[in-house]
Amino acid sequence: MTASQHDVIVVGAGHNGLVAAAYLARAGQRVLVLEQRATVGGAAVTEELYPGFRISTVADGGGYLSPRVVRDLSIQSRVDFVRSEAVAFCPQPDGSQLTMWRDAARSAEAIAQFSEQDAHRYPQFIELMDRIAEVMAAQMELTPPDLPGLGWREVRAGSGLLGPIRRLGRKRIGELLRVIPMSADDLLSEYFESPAVKAAIGASSVLNITWGPREAGTVFTMLGNWALGGTGTFRSASAVKGGMGALSEALAAAAREFGAEIRTGAAVDHVIVQEGRAMGVALEDGEEIPAATVVSNTDPRTTFSKLVEPRTLDGSFVRSLGMIKYRGSAARVHLALSGLPEFPALGTGDPDVLRAPIQIAPSLDYVQRAYDCTKYGRYSDHPYLDILIPTLSDPTLAPQGRHIMSITAKYAPYELRDGSWDLNREAFGDVVIDTLTDFVPGIRDLVLHRHVLVPTDLEARFGLVEGNPNHGEMTLDQIFHMRPVAGYARYRTPVDGLYLCGAGTHPGGGVTGLPGHNAAREILADVG
């Protein structure tokens, strides 16, 4: 190899890789980012799938990016975030609708149409969950300890939790410990009686995992969304002008401004390891690039099965990696529309409400039944649909007068018991349209183009193992000190000089930037 011109090589220009590169370059490290695709962003991209229609293909929204990352990297000056006051628009089968708002009082007023009791209890629920979510948000910026060993360094690092815990109060700490392992359905049933209210709040508890809302630990998922949503409630309600690709370009611009070099179309074949230490990378075209530190933004399984030779690793570590559950269970369906869809449930209401996420999840029973199919290797006949119409926030994404509807459809398991996704892809697309038609009767007449991405497509096109954008399920057995595996939760790996910074590390998936931020902090601590 030639003499090293780089201190750090980051493999993969997904958003976490770009965040890590920016922080490392800001600290004076000479950073090179290598990306095999022609564009940066990984799964956070905007693609022109049809002429004039620019679509956030996988990740969408953009409101979960950590405020710390936004502030440190001056992202607000590089891209425009469009805020929706409505947090969720939830049409019901009987033609009514429930709109949830950032303003708790306004939400309570809407809830009163379904239950006066629920409206009375909603502010109390919001106040408690918001305090618990503060603790959740604080732990997301920590480096997890390598249990059972716990040194003073880890104890000092955990001091960031003290403020949120004090605000939570001693009496409520027990409540935090009680609710986190609960199912969303059990917790919400303690507070509310209306199925519509419970579903409006609880549907997001399963958006990022395979479980249904009656499975243990879904409150943890709900509170994770709450912690970073920036709305003071259960989910985000912001969009990015230009789509998610614009956000990734903003992160790339920040990294370049601090001095990082980014090369696209540069596929890494493997990490060069000598005597147990990373020495650089070899590209698929044969070029070798030396560096003292290598940071992988790919998922743990890919890193240690393709980039590093598994035979050089400890057997117990490899077995632990093999037990990581990925289990992608969502499809993405994009509709290019000739006009704005009409929801009869909205009536003469303000169409700007449709800038919020639209949840086709009338009850938690409905969502649970949609999940039940996955246990038997089938996709749901009546899926939970989480919908955005990004052109209401940014009309430039489509030709004048046209619109985009982007749908995350659950549940669509990675492995089907009968047949393949190649044979069932369009059939599932039909199921999504059929489900949507129950709430938007005229939708078929508006569809100009339809694009369906099932979990196998997400794996093939974007390298998301088993179609899981989170690099592994974000369940209680795969979080904090157990992410990616116990003993290696501090972004370091068994190979000296090789680090992980992707969604497979703490605090997990979603376009937060926190895995990249946290990993950069640990790398800088090591390199001095």
N, C-alpha and C positions, 0 to 999 in steps of 0.2 A: 504493500500500500504506500501511497504518497504521504508526505508529512501532513499532519492534521491542520486543516484550516478552520475547523469547527470544534467548539467545546461540547456541544450537545446536538444530537440528531433526534428529531421527533418524527416518528413513523406514523403518518396519517394526519391529514389536515381537516379532520372533523372539528367541531366547535371546541371540544376539550383540548385537542392537540394545539389549536390556534391560541387558546387561552394560556395554556402552559408555555408555549413559545413566547408569547408576549411578555409574560411575567419574567421568564428567564432572561430574555433579551433586555428587558428594562433593568435587570440587575447586573448587566454587563457581560453576560454569557454570549458567546458567538454561536448562534442557533441556526440550524438548517432544518426546514420542514420538508419532508418528502411525501408526496401524494400520488397514488397510482392513477387516479382519475384526472380528467382534463380540468376540473374545477375544484375549488376548495369547498368545505362544508360537510362532507360525508353525507349523512341523512338529512342535514339542514340545508337544503338546496331549493332553488327555484328553477323549474324547467319549463320550456315552451313545448308542452306536449302536443298542442294543436296551434296552427297559425294564429298569433295574436293572443293566445291564452297562456299566461305564465303562472304556473301552479307550484305551490309548496308540496313536493311530491310525497315526502314521508313525514317529517316533523312539521308542525304548523303552529300558529298562534304567536309565540315569541315572548309571552309575558312572564315566563318562569326564569329568565336569566337573572342570576344573582345580582342584587343591588350593589354589592361590593365590587363585582366584576365590572358592572356598568360604570361605576364611579372611577375605579382604578384605571380602566382602559379608555375612559372618555367616550363610551359607546353612544351616549345620548347626543353627542355632537356629530356622530358619524352616520346615524340612521334615525328615522322617525318612528316612534311607537304611537299607535293610535289606540286610545283608551275607550272602552265601552262602559257606560255606567251600569248597564244591565249585565249581570253575571251569567245568567242562564235563562233561555226561553224554553219552556217545557209544555208543548201542546199535549192535550189529553184526548183520549178516544171519543169522549162525549162532546167534543167541540169547544170545551173550555181550555184555558191556558193558565199557567203559573209562571210569572216572570220574577226572578230573584235579582236583587240589586246590591251594589256596594253599600248603599245606605240601608242599615238594618231596619230602621223605622219604615222605610218604603217597602222592604220585603215583608215585614210583618203585616202591613196593610194588604198586600197581595195575598198573603197566606190566610188572612181572615175570611176570604171568600170560600176557603175550603174548611177552615176550622178556627173558631175564635180561641179555643184553648191553645192550639198550636201557635197562633199569632202572639198570644201572651207569653208563651214559653220561649219563643225564638230569640229575643234579645238576651235572655239568660244563657241560652245555649251558645250563642255567638260569643258572648263575653268570656265564658270558660274555655271554649275551644281555641279562641284567639290567644289566650294566655298559654295554653299548652303548645300551640303552634309556634310561639316564640321560642320555647325550649327546643322544639324540633329544629327550627331554623338555626339556632345557635350550635347545636351538635353537628349540623351539616358542614360547618366550617372547621371542625376539629379533625385531627388525625386520630383514627381509632387506636386504642392500645392493642398490643399483642398479648392477649390474655393467655395463660394466667399470670404471666409476668407483668408487673406494673411498677414503673419507676417514677422518680420525682419529676422527670421531664414530662411524662404523660399527665401526671397530676397537675403540674403547672399549666400545661396546654389546656386542660379541662376547665380552667378558671373562667373561661368565656361563658360557661353555663350559669355562673353564679347570679348574674343580673337577672336573666329571665326566670330563674328558679325563685329568686326573692320576690319578683313581681307576681309569680304564680301563687306564692304563699304556702306556708307549711301545711295547712289543712288540705290544700289541693294537690300536693305532691302525690299523695295516695291515690287521688283520682287520676292523675296522669298515668301512674303505673297500672291502674285498673283498666283504663279504657284502651290503651295502645294494643293489647293483644285481642281485643274484642272484635266481633264482626260488626260491620257497619249497620246491618239490620238490627242487631240487638241494641246497640247504643242509641240509634235513632228512635227505636220503639220505646225507649225509656222517656223520651221527650215529646214525641209527636204521635198523633193518631191518624192523620191523613196519609194515605198511600202516595198521593201526589207530592206532598211536602217531603216525605221521607225519600222518595226517588229523586226529587230535584237536588237534594243535598247529597245523597248517598251514591248516585250513579258514578260520580268521579272516583269513588273509592276502588273501582275495578278497572278504570280506564287503562292503567299501565301494567296490569297483571292478568293472569289467566283465571283467578278465582272469581266466584260469584259473591254477592254482597252478604251472604250468610256464612261465609268462610271466615275462620279465625284470622285476625291480623289485618282485615281490610280497613279498620279504623286507622291503623298506622299509615296505610297508603293515602287515605283521605286527608290525614293531618299533614302528610308530606306535601301534597298539593296545596293545602291551606298555607303552609309555612312560606312557600315561595310564590304564591299566586299574586301577591301584591294588591289584593282586593279586600283584605280583612275578612275573607270568607273562604268557601270551600274550593274555589278554583280561580284560575287566571281569566282575564277578559281583556286582553290586549292583542293587537296585531302589529305586524311590521310592514311599513310601506316598502314595496318591492318584494315582499315574501321573505321566507326564511333565508334564501340565498343572499339577500341584502344584509341580513344580520351576520352571516358568515363572512361576507366581504368586509364588513366593518371590523370584525375581529382580526381578519387577515391584514387589513390596513393598519390596525394598531400594532400588530406584531412587526410589520415591516417598518413602521415609524420608529420603533425601538431598536431596529437593526437586524431583525431576523430575515433570513432568506427563505423563500418558499418556492419549491420546484414542483410543478404538476407534471403528470405524465411520467412519473418516476416511480416505478413499482419496485418495492424492496423484496428481494428473494429471501434473505435471511440475515439475522444478526450474526456478526463475526464474534465468536467467543473463543478466547484462548486462556487456558488454565483457570476456568471458572469466572472469567471477567469479560464483559462486553468491550470490544475494541473498535466497533464501528458497524457498518452494514455493507452488504453486497446487493447491488441492484440486479434485476432480471436480465439486463443487457450485459452483465459481467463487470460493470464498474464497481470498484470498492472505495468506500468513503470512510476514513477513520474518524473517530471521536471518542473521547474518554467516557461520555455518558450517552446512553440511548434511551429514549422514552417512547414506549409503544402506546398509541391511542387505539389500537385494535383490541378486541375482546380477549379475555384471558385464554380461552381455548385456542383461538387462532395464534396468539402470541407464542404459546408453548407447544403447538403441534406443527406450525408452519415456519415461524420465524426462528425458533430455537429447536434444536434436535432434542426430542423428549428423552432419548436414551442417555443424555448427559445429565439429566435431572434426577433428584431423589424420587424413588418409587412412590413413597407416600404422598408427596406433593402432586405427582402426576395423577394418582388415584383420586385425590381430592378435587383436582380440576375436572376429572371425568364425571364427578358427581354434581357439578354445577347444573342447575335446572335452567334451561333457556325457555322453552315452551312458548314460542310466539303464538298469539291467538287473535290477532286483529288483521283485518284487510283494510286497504285504503281504496276508496272509490271516488274518482273525480268526474264531475259532470260539467261540461261546457254547455251553458244555457243561453237560449236566445233572448231571455228576459228574466226579470226577478220573479222567483216563485211566490205564489200566494198561499199563505197558511190561513185557512178559514178561521182557525182559532184566534188569530190576531184581530180579525174583524176590521174595524176602522181605526185600530190603534196605530201608533207611530211605527213605520217600517224600520226605523233605526234600531228598534229592539232586536231586529234580526242580525245586527252586528255582533251580538253576544253569541256564545256557543249555544247551539240548538240541540237539546237532548230528547231523542225519541226513546224514552224510558218511563212509561206512565206509572210504573210501580216497581218496587224492588222484587216483587214476585215475578214480574215480567223479565227483569234482568237475570234473576236466578234461573228461570226456565231457559233463557237464552244460553246461559253458561252450562246447564246440565248436559246439553248435547255433546260438549267437548269430551266428557268423560267416556263417551262411547265412539269417539273418533268421527263425529259428524259436525257439520256446521249448522248454525241455528237457522230455523225457518222463519223466525221473527227476531232478528238481531237488534241489539242495542246500538243505536246510531248516534254518534257524536259528530255534529255538523258545524262547519263554518262556511259563511258566504263572504270570502275575503274582499270581494269587489265592492262591498258596501263601505269598507274602510279605505280601500285603495282602488278606485275605478280604473287606474292605468293597467291593472293586471289583465284586462280583457278589452276587446274592441268596444267602442262606444255603444251603450245600451245592452251589452251582453254581460253575463255573470258567470262566476265559477262557484260551484258547490263542492266542497271537499269533505268527505265522510270517512270517519274511522268506524268500522263496522265490526262488532263483536257479537258472536264469537266465531272465529274461523281457525280451527286448530292446524298447526303445522303438518301433522300427519293425519290423513284421512284413512279410516278403516276400509272403505269401499271406494276404489278408483283413485285417481290422482288429481292433483289440482289442475293439471293441464286439461283434464276432461271436465272439471267442475268450476273452473274460474268464472266463466261467463254465466253459468247457472247461479252462482252465488251473487254475481252482479245483478241478475234478474230478481233474486230474493230481496236484495237491498232496495231496488226500485219498487217492488211490490209493497214492501214495508213502508217506504216513504209515501207511496200513493195514498195510503190510509190517512195521512196527515196533510198531504199536498196533492189533491186529486188531479190537478192539471200538469204534474211534473213531467209525464212522458212526452207531452206535446212540446216541451221546452228544450228537451235534450238534443243538442247538436252532436256531441261526442261523449263517449264514456270510456274511462280508463280504469281498469281493475288491477290492483296489485295485491296478491295473496301472500301469505308468509314465505312461500318458496320463491316468489319474485323478489321480495325484500332481501332474501338471502343471496340470490343470484346477482342482482343488480347492485346492491349496496353493501354486500358482505356482512349482513346482519344474521348471525348464526340462528337457525331455526326461525328466522323472521322476527327476532326480538330486538327492538331498537335499544333496549336497556342493557344489552350485553349480559343478560341473565335476569331471572325473575327477581323482583324487588319484594320478596316475602321475608317474614321475620327470621327465618333460618338462613337468609342470605343478605344480611345487612350489617352495618357497622363493623365490628371486629371480625365478622365472618364473610366479609366481601373483599376480594373474591373468594378466599378460603381462609380459615383460621390460621394464624401465624404469619400471614402475609397481607395484612390489611393496611399497612403503612406506606403503600405505593412502591415499596421495594420488592425485589424478587430474589429467588435463590441465586441468580446470576449477578455478581457484583457489577455495579454500573448500569444495570438495566432496570428501568422503572415502568410502571403502568400509570396511565393518566386518563383512561377512558371511563365510560359508564359502568364498566364491570368493577370499578372501585367505589369506595365510599364518596359521596352519598348516593350514587346510582345514576339512573337515567333521567331523561327530561333535559331540555336545553337550558341547564343552569350554569354551566361553566365551572361548577365547584370542584369536580374531580380534577380538572386541569389546574385550577387555582391551588388546591391543596397539595397536589403532586409537586408543583413548582416550588412551593414552600419547603417541602422535605428535601428536594434535590439541592436547593440552595443551602440548606442546613448541612448537607453532606459535603458539598464541594467547597464550603467555606467562603 
